[in-house]
Amino acid sequence: MCISPITEFRTGTEAVPGTVGIIVDLERTEFKSTAAWVDKEISAFYKLYKDTSTELRAAAKGKVILIDRTESKPKSICFQANGSLVKAAWCGNASAATAAYLNSTDSNTLFEVSNGATMQVDANVNPIENGEFMVSQNWELEKQFKLNEKCKINGGSEITLNFLNDYRINISDTVSSFENSCQWEIKHQSDLGPNQKVCVLHPPSGRVKYITSSYVHKSAPITGLCTLAFLQQRLPWLAKRMKTNTVVTSRGELTLPKVQLTDNTIKINVNPIQVNLKKA
């Protein structure tokens, strides 16, 4: 019997879906290596297998994961594929889905995620029922980043951080400027590149809004939460203004991951994520 290489995934719950996309198990295709795939094929797979109904309710969408299981330590790459361009991207929900899939196929859940650099993921996966899993993750990656700060002419501050994806953090001094900045960024979201993301933040209240080139995130991406947790450690003035290690999204309050900075590496403890897998 031929087993489909495609598995649909969803994080969060059926009623409140988080990130949605598909997993392609390269072991079940003629092309074992990720290098054999081109952007058009990745985009076509997503268009064929995406769940449009769930997409409309999801916080984030358009993720395609390629999994290479040719070695003892599996490797994966996540692509953002719902826009006109297909681009490799870091995604914490995608790595949770990868861990759940590897567990379901009795594979090693200590694996690597590639996107230019390599991140090692050590995941703990607890199967629940009906294709549901609870996944916690420990990430470790090389300490490489670019950080810039500047003051905005109309007040507030702006930070750019090239770390996990390219983030621009728009810091608002007041609630009204936060709301105005959200509207402005959404209006200009088409100017963003595939891996560029904007976080509008009001530190005293913890309110955040994340915007990508193709959609407004209904909650907060894991990489965006990691970015703020990282900045709290690097920028004492921001940590003082944020007051807590939580942020408030339109879907509720979220706790920032724990980040540990060493001389050569960055270690991140990602909060548990619920994952659902379904064969396409």
RODO-2510 file (C-alpha; in nm, 4 decimals, decimal comma):
residues 280
     n   res          X          Y          Z
     1     m     0,0000     0,0000     0,0000
     2     c     0,1297     0,3447    -0,0926
     3     i     0,1509     0,5800     0,2065
     4     s     0,1031     0,9478     0,1305
     5     p     0,4064     1,1653     0,2050
     6     i     0,1731     1,4518     0,3040
     7     t     0,0454     1,5157     0,6550
     8     e    -0,1630     1,8185     0,7487
     9     f    -0,0801     1,9811     1,0812
    10     r    -0,2466     2,2263     1,3108
    11     t    -0,1273     2,3732     1,6386
    12     g    -0,3718     2,4936     1,9007
    13     t    -0,7216     2,3485     1,9134
    14     e    -0,9801     2,2787     1,6450
    15     a    -1,1938     2,5625     1,7789
    16     v    -0,8992     2,8038     1,8021
    17     p    -0,6339     2,6920     1,5497
    18     g    -0,2835     2,8371     1,5840
    19     t    -0,0479     2,7657     1,2935
    20     v    -0,1577     2,5418     1,0051
    21     g     0,0320     2,3828     0,7166
    22     i     0,1584     2,0554     0,5750
    23     i     0,4488     1,8183     0,6365
    24     v     0,6208     1,6422     0,3450
    25     d     0,8092     1,3273     0,4492
    26     l     1,0875     1,3037     0,1906
    27     e     1,1489     0,9382     0,2791
    28     r     0,8187     0,8646     0,1059
    29     t     0,9069     1,0507    -0,2138
    30     e     1,1575     0,9979    -0,4955
    31     f     1,3498     1,3053    -0,3799
    32     k     1,5187     1,2281    -0,0480
    33     s     1,7145     1,5531    -0,0304
    34     t     1,5692     1,8979     0,0347
    35     a     1,8084     2,0308    -0,2315
    36     a     1,6057     1,8450    -0,4973
    37     w     1,2982     2,0595    -0,4348
    38     v     1,2226     2,3931    -0,5963
    39     d     0,9972     2,6726    -0,4763
    40     k     0,7248     2,6080    -0,7343
    41     e     0,6862     2,2464    -0,6179
    42     i     0,6609     2,3538    -0,2544
    43     s     0,3983     2,6152    -0,3390
    44     a     0,2003     2,3669    -0,5517
    45     f     0,1944     2,1094    -0,2710
    46     y     0,0601     2,3678    -0,0307
    47     k    -0,2129     2,4836    -0,2681
    48     l    -0,3230     2,1235    -0,3236
    49     y    -0,3355     2,0177     0,0394
    50     k    -0,4127     2,3304     0,2404
    51     d    -0,7259     2,3326     0,4541
    52     t    -0,8874     2,6605     0,3475
    53     s    -1,1594     2,6466     0,6124
    54     t    -0,9108     2,6068     0,8972
    55     e    -0,6804     2,8670     0,7415
    56     l    -0,9472     3,1351     0,7734
    57     r    -0,9629     3,0811     1,1517
    58     a    -0,5928     3,0139     1,2086
    59     a    -0,3571     3,2584     1,3737
    60     a    -0,0891     3,1806     1,1118
    61     k    -0,0835     2,9804     0,7909
    62     g     0,1110     2,8786     0,4845
    63     k     0,3784     2,6575     0,6416
    64     v     0,5336     2,3689     0,4442
    65     i     0,7789     2,1438     0,6303
    66     l     1,0212     1,9141     0,4469
    67     i     1,1597     1,6319     0,6634
    68     d     1,4778     1,4433     0,5741
    69     r     1,5129     1,1136     0,7690
    70     t     1,8102     0,9681     0,5836
    71     e     2,0361     0,9980     0,8909
    72     s     1,9971     0,9045     1,2574
    73     k     1,9341     1,2691     1,3430
    74     p     1,6450     1,3926     1,1248
    75     k     1,6573     1,7330     0,9559
    76     s     1,3764     1,9681     0,8607
    77     i     1,3200     2,2962     0,6781
    78     c     1,0073     2,5081     0,7107
    79     f     0,8908     2,7259     0,4220
    80     q     0,6424     3,0137     0,4213
    81     a     0,4363     2,9382     0,1122
    82     n     0,1024     3,1154     0,1256
    83     g     0,2171     3,4316    -0,0506
    84     s     0,3512     3,4924    -0,3997
    85     l     0,7025     3,3994    -0,2817
    86     v     0,8244     3,0834    -0,1102
    87     k     1,0955     3,1363     0,1491
    88     a     1,2569     2,9274     0,4231
    89     a     1,1650     3,0624     0,7673
    90     w     1,2053     2,9857     1,1354
    91     c     0,8786     2,8760     1,2956
    92     g     0,8404     2,7383     1,6471
    93     n     0,4990     2,5883     1,5752
    94     a     0,6413     2,4124     1,2693
    95     s     0,9238     2,2598     1,4737
    96     a     0,6631     2,1395     1,7270
    97     a     0,4694     1,9791     1,4402
    98     t     0,7934     1,8223     1,3130
    99     a     0,8572     1,6718     1,6575
   100     a     0,5030     1,5324     1,6764
   101     y     0,5393     1,3763     1,3300
   102     l     0,8771     1,2218     1,4112
   103     n     0,7306     1,0746     1,7291
   104     s     0,4380     0,9290     1,5333
   105     t     0,6822     0,7524     1,2977
   106     d     0,9058     0,6252     1,5820
   107     s     1,1881     0,8564     1,4736
   108     n     1,4353     1,0512     1,6852
   109     t     1,2814     1,3707     1,8299
   110     l     1,6285     1,5185     1,8693
   111     f     1,6562     1,6844     1,5275
   112     e     1,7975     1,9794     1,3367
   113     v     1,6147     2,2676     1,1720
   114     s     1,7967     2,4446     0,8904
   115     n     1,7525     2,7972     0,7595
   116     g     2,0965     2,9190     0,6604
   117     a     2,2096     2,8460     1,0178
   118     t     2,1251     2,5246     1,2021
   119     m     1,9188     2,4969     1,5187
   120     q     1,9125     2,1809     1,7289
   121     v     1,5737     2,0895     1,8725
   122     d     1,5373     1,8471     2,1621
   123     a     1,1644     1,7820     2,1905
   124     n     0,9546     1,5991     2,4449
   125     v     0,6380     1,4653     2,2810
   126     n     0,3367     1,3323     2,4690
   127     p     0,0710     1,1674     2,2475
   128     i    -0,2839     1,2374     2,3661
   129     e    -0,5465     1,0874     2,1320
   130     n    -0,7001     1,1277     1,7860
   131     g    -0,3794     1,2612     1,6345
   132     e    -0,3231     1,5121     1,9150
   133     f     0,0154     1,5667     2,0803
   134     m     0,1586     1,7986     2,3438
   135     v     0,5115     1,9107     2,2528
   136     s     0,7715     2,0959     2,4594
   137     q     1,1019     2,2000     2,3012
   138     n     1,4540     2,3009     2,3942
   139     w     1,6347     2,4917     2,1208
   140     e     2,0056     2,5536     2,0870
   141     l     2,1610     2,7639     1,8142
   142     e     2,4794     2,9513     1,7424
   143     k     2,4957     3,3002     1,8915
   144     q     2,4588     3,5161     1,5807
   145     f     2,2391     3,8236     1,5578
   146     k     2,2262     4,1859     1,4407
   147     l     2,0638     4,4410     1,6699
   148     n     1,9959     4,8102     1,6066
   149     e     1,8036     5,0713     1,8046
   150     k     1,6795     5,4131     1,7040
   151     c     1,4334     5,6763     1,8241
   152     k     1,1314     5,7596     1,6118
   153     i     1,0689     6,1183     1,5144
   154     n     0,7097     6,1043     1,6444
   155     g     0,8063     5,9456     1,9769
   156     g     0,8729     5,5906     2,0890
   157     s     1,1538     5,3677     1,9683
   158     e     1,2243     5,1198     1,6921
   159     i     1,4432     4,8108     1,7171
   160     t     1,5526     4,5854     1,4339
   161     l     1,6757     4,2368     1,5180
   162     n     1,8015     3,9772     1,2729
   163     f     1,7895     3,6634     1,4867
   164     l     1,4972     3,4247     1,4328
   165     n     1,3584     3,5827     1,1151
   166     d     1,3957     3,9582     1,0600
   167     y     1,1950     4,1534     1,3153
   168     r     1,1271     4,5227     1,3399
   169     i     0,9881     4,6109     1,6832
   170     n     0,7840     4,9283     1,6847
   171     i     0,7661     5,0464     2,0488
   172     s     0,4774     5,2776     2,1338
   173     d     0,4754     5,5116     2,4340
   174     t     0,0970     5,5321     2,4643
   175     v    -0,2049     5,3131     2,3932
   176     s    -0,3274     5,5531     2,1244
   177     s     0,0112     5,5515     1,9471
   178     f     0,0071     5,1694     1,9702
   179     e    -0,3289     5,1547     1,7951
   180     n    -0,2206     5,4100     1,5336
   181     s     0,1026     5,2192     1,4683
   182     c    -0,0901     4,8934     1,4238
   183     q    -0,3135     5,0555     1,1636
   184     w    -0,0174     5,2078     0,9799
   185     e     0,1832     4,8840     0,9754
   186     i    -0,1133     4,6814     0,8522
   187     k    -0,1730     4,9353     0,5755
   188     h     0,1906     4,8966     0,4627
   189     q     0,2326     4,5228     0,5217
   190     s     0,2710     4,4547     0,1488
   191     d     0,6066     4,6359     0,1657
   192     l     0,7509     4,3602     0,3864
   193     g     0,9656     4,0773     0,2516
   194     p     0,8701     3,7096     0,3063
   195     n     1,0811     3,6740     0,6214
   196     q     1,0293     4,0253     0,7545
   197     k     0,7930     4,0653     1,0470
   198     v     0,6785     4,3647     1,2463
   199     c     0,5950     4,3618     1,6164
   200     v     0,4087     4,6641     1,7512
   201     l     0,4579     4,6731     2,1287
   202     h     0,3197     4,8842     2,4123
   203     p     0,5549     4,7821     2,6968
   204     p     0,3557     4,8994     3,0038
   205     s     0,0443     4,6990     2,9087
   206     g     0,2282     4,4221     2,7241
   207     r    -0,0004     4,4605     2,4216
   208     v     0,1480     4,3292     2,0957
   209     k     0,0465     4,2946     1,7325
   210     y     0,2505     4,0947     1,4797
   211     i     0,2287     4,1672     1,1075
   212     t     0,3805     3,9715     0,8163
   213     s     0,3874     4,0449     0,4443
   214     s     0,0793     3,8321     0,3762
   215     y    -0,1295     3,8312     0,6939
   216     v    -0,1801     3,9846     1,0365
   217     h    -0,1026     3,7269     1,3048
   218     k    -0,4059     3,6646     1,5246
   219     s    -0,1898     3,5707     1,8226
   220     a     0,1932     3,5769     1,8376
   221     p     0,4558     3,3693     1,6528
   222     i     0,6920     3,1692     1,8734
   223     t     0,9877     3,3402     1,7070
   224     g     0,8303     3,6753     1,7918
   225     l     0,7971     3,5770     2,1575
   226     c     1,1582     3,4538     2,1544
   227     t     1,2651     3,7864     2,0033
   228     l     1,1062     3,9844     2,2867
   229     a     1,2512     3,7488     2,5504
   230     f     1,5936     3,7915     2,3893
   231     l     1,5605     4,1711     2,3840
   232     q     1,4598     4,1765     2,7500
   233     q     1,8017     4,0316     2,8307
   234     r     1,9974     4,2480     2,5885
   235     l     1,8216     4,5794     2,6589
   236     p     1,7731     4,6587     3,0295
   237     w     1,5679     4,9707     2,9495
   238     l     1,3144     4,7598     2,7585
   239     a     1,2986     4,4954     3,0318
   240     k     1,2272     4,7703     3,2861
   241     r     0,9451     4,9137     3,0744
   242     m     0,7870     4,5736     3,0006
   243     k     0,7593     4,4971     3,3744
   244     t     0,6543     4,1315     3,3223
   245     n     0,7506     3,8373     3,1011
   246     t     0,4049     3,8186     2,9432
   247     v     0,2418     3,9847     2,6430
   248     v    -0,1226     4,0371     2,5534
   249     t    -0,2555     3,9380     2,2097
   250     s    -0,6066     3,9495     2,0666
   251     r    -0,6355     3,5836     2,1734
   252     g    -0,5178     3,6350     2,5276
   253     e    -0,2045     3,6536     2,7400
   254     l     0,1124     3,4583     2,6550
   255     t     0,4262     3,3937     2,8585
   256     l     0,7597     3,4632     2,6925
   257     p     0,9981     3,1668     2,6528
   258     k     1,3029     3,1320     2,8747
   259     v     1,6218     3,2414     2,6967
   260     q     1,9748     3,1637     2,8140
   261     l     2,2684     3,3467     2,6550
   262     t     2,6151     3,1916     2,6752
   263     d     2,9423     3,2895     2,5099
   264     n     2,8755     3,0880     2,1946
   265     t     2,5150     2,9714     2,1966
   266     i     2,1577     3,0754     2,2640
   267     k     1,9341     2,8259     2,4419
   268     i     1,5580     2,8673     2,4418
   269     n     1,2974     2,6727     2,6368
   270     v     0,9753     2,6863     2,4338
   271     n     0,6457     2,6570     2,6188
   272     p     0,4356     2,3428     2,5411
   273     i     0,2395     2,3485     2,2153
   274     q    -0,0597     2,1346     2,1227
   275     v    -0,0260     1,9724     1,7779
   276     n    -0,2764     1,7830     1,5637
   277     l    -0,1664     1,5620     1,2715
   278     k    -0,3949     1,4355     0,9973
   279     k    -0,3053     1,2336     0,6884
   280     a    -0,3855     1,4162     0,3663
***
